[in-house]
Amino acid sequence: MYPKISYIIILLFISFQSNESTFHYSDPKTPNNSEVIKHIEYSLSYNCKHEQANWISYKLERQEVLTSRQRTNDFRIDHAIECTSSTLSDYKGSGYDRGHLSPAADNKETFDAMSESFLMSNISPMLPQFNRNYWLKLEKQVREWAIDRDEVYVVVGPILSDNLPIIGNNVSIPKYFYKIVLDPEPLEYVAYLMENTNKSQDFNNCIVTIDSIETLTGIDFFPESDIEELESIVNEWK
């Protein structure tokens, strides 16, 4: 009797395990196979035409959020970029903030990681109220989720297209920015598309699907994961 019960339990365990979804993360893929640059805490794909990243990708863990570290504020050219990187002078007098894609507060593990968050490849032109208020609130929410969920994966970037206005030496001004936050266990995500405007907006009203952002950007955000079948679903996290 007991051997038969044990055998059944083992079969049930194997069946349960085989139905589990295992998340395998890999960097997003852009249509033009742009070079992927690896920094300490994040990876990026740089768009030479628009002089900013197509996407920034990183994992944010609970312990990193809880780490205390002072901002370095050492904005500078990213010399890992083979083409022309944007510079501080591109933003001077433009009326646009040097908006972080991967926030400094998400790069606190080491001093060098914090410093790398101020590379200009991690910066896009953002209107002041958007950067300092509406976008900032979303950044803070992501950090709260990282604490509650232990870790999340984040992909963030601008919506880049032809005929965008520019500042400085051909730095495009995006009309929209996206942010995708993914929890590998349980496998679920929430995605946002926010307008780069000084007008009031609530990120809770800007939830979209991964599919819709992929259509706008041409980027495959999770090319080797099991989330593809979920990318058409609108999710809302609390």
N, C-alpha and C positions, 0 to 999 in steps of 0.2 A: 504493500500500500504506500509506504513512505517514499520509496524510489519513484513510483509513478507520479506522486504529487510533486516531488522535486523536479522531475522531468518537465511537467506542465508549467511549473513556475519559471524554469529556465527558458522554455519556449516563449512564454509571454514576455519575459524580459528582453529576449532577442528581438521579438516582434516590435516591442515598444522602442527599443534603441534604433532599429532600422527605419522607423518612421520619423525620428527626430530630424529636424532641419539643422544642418551644420553650416555656420556662416564662415565663408572664406573671403577675406577682404583682399582686394587688389586695387591699384590706382585707377581712376577713371581714364577712359580712352577718348581722345579728341579726334575728329575726322581727319585732320592733317598730320596725325601722329607727332604732335609737338613734343619736344624734348621734355622729359620729366626731371626736375631738379629736386634733390633730396636735401633738406636742412634737418637740424636736430629734431625738431618737434613736428615738422610738417613737410609735405611734398607739394610741388606746384607744377603747373604747365603754363609757360609764359607765352603771351601773344605779342609778337614783335610789332605787328601792325597797329595795335591799340595801346601798346606799352603798359600792359598790366597782365595779371594772371587770367587764364581761362578758368582755372579752378585752383583752390587750395584745399588740401585734404589732410586730416590728422585725427588721431585718437585722443580723447580727453578723458582722463581718469580722475576718480574722486580725490586721491591724495594730492594730485597736482593743483586742483582747485583750492584745496585747503592750505596749500603752501603759501607762506608769506614772502613776497619779494618785491622790492621797489622797482618801478618802471625805469628803464634806462634812457628812453627818449632820444636814442642816437640814430635818428633817421639817416640813411645813407644808401648809395647805389649798391645793387647786388651784382658783384663782379662775376658771379656764376652764370649770369645771363650773357650769351654770346652776341646777341644783337643789342640794340640801344636800350638801356634801362632808363626808366623815368628818373628824374632828379628832383631835388628840393626846389630848384628854381622853376620847374614846371608848375608848381603849385603856388608860388609866391604871388600875392595880389590877385589870385584867380577868383576868390570868393568861395573856394571849395576846400573842405578839410582833407587832410591826408588820412583817409579812412582805412583802418585795418580790416583785412579779410579774416585772418586768424588773429583774434584780439591778443593784446599783450597779456591780459589776465588769464589767457589759456596757455601761456608759455612760461610758466613760473618754475619749472623743475630745476633749472640751473640758470646761472647768470648769462651764459652764452646763449641759451635757448631764448631767454627774454630779449637779449640784444638782437638776435636774428629776426624777431618779430617786427623789428623796425627797418628791415631791408625794404627798399622801395618796390621790390617785386611782390610784396605782401600788402601793397597800398593801392587804393583806387580813389578817384575823386568822389567825395560825398558832400552833399549840402549840409551845412552846420546842424540844423535841427534834426535832420534825418540821422546823422552820425552820432550826435550827442544825446539824442532822446529816443527815437523810435527804434532804430537799429540797436542801440545800446541795451534797451529793455529786452530784446530778443537774445542778445549775447548773455545777459545775466540769467535769463531763463534756461539757456543751454547749460550753464554752469550748475544751476540747481538740479537739473536732470542728471548731470554727471555725478553729483553727490548722491542723489537718491538711487541711481541705477548702477553705481560703481564705475561704469565706463560707457561712453558713447563714441560713435564715429561721426565726424562732421565733414561735409563737403560744402564749400562756400565759394561764391564768385559773382562776377557781373554778367549781365546779358549783353553780349557784344555783337554789333551788327554794323553794316555799312552806313555811312552818312551820319554818324553821331557827331555832335559838336565836340570841340577839343579845347584843351588848355595847354599852355606851354608848347613844347616841341612834339605835337601830335599825340598827346595823351587823351584818349577818348573819354567822354563823360557818359557813363552808363545811365540809362533811364530806369533800369531795374537791377536789383540784386537778389540772388537766391541763396538759400541756406537749407541743407538737408541734414537732418540729425537721425542717426540710426542706432538702435539698441540691438546688439547681436543676440541677446537672450533675455526675454523672448524676441524673436526676430520681428521687428516692427520699426516703422519710421514715421517722421513727420517732416513735411517740406513746406517752405515759405517762399513767396515771391513778393518782394516789397519795392515800392516805387521810391526812387531817389528824389524826394521832394521835401520841402519845408512844411508842407501841409500835414496836419495831424493824421496819424494812422495807428491802428492797433494791429500788432502782428498776429493776433488771434483771428483777425478777419482776412488774413493773407495766406491761408493754408491752401496748398495745391497738391497735385500728384507729382511723383518723380517723372512720369511719362510726359507731363506737360512741360517740365523744365528741359527734358531731353529734346523735345521737339523744338524749343526755342534756341537751344545751344548746339545741338548736334552731338552732345557729349553722352557717352554711355557711362553712367556713374558707378555702377557696380557690375562690371562685366563678367566676373567669375564667381558670383554669389548666387544664393538660392532666393534672392529677393525679387527677381524679375517678375514673377507671377503676381507680386503684390504692388508693383509700381503704378498700377492704374487706380489704386484705392486711395481715397482721401482719408487720412488719419488725423485725429486730434488727441494730443497728450494733455494730461492734467498734472 
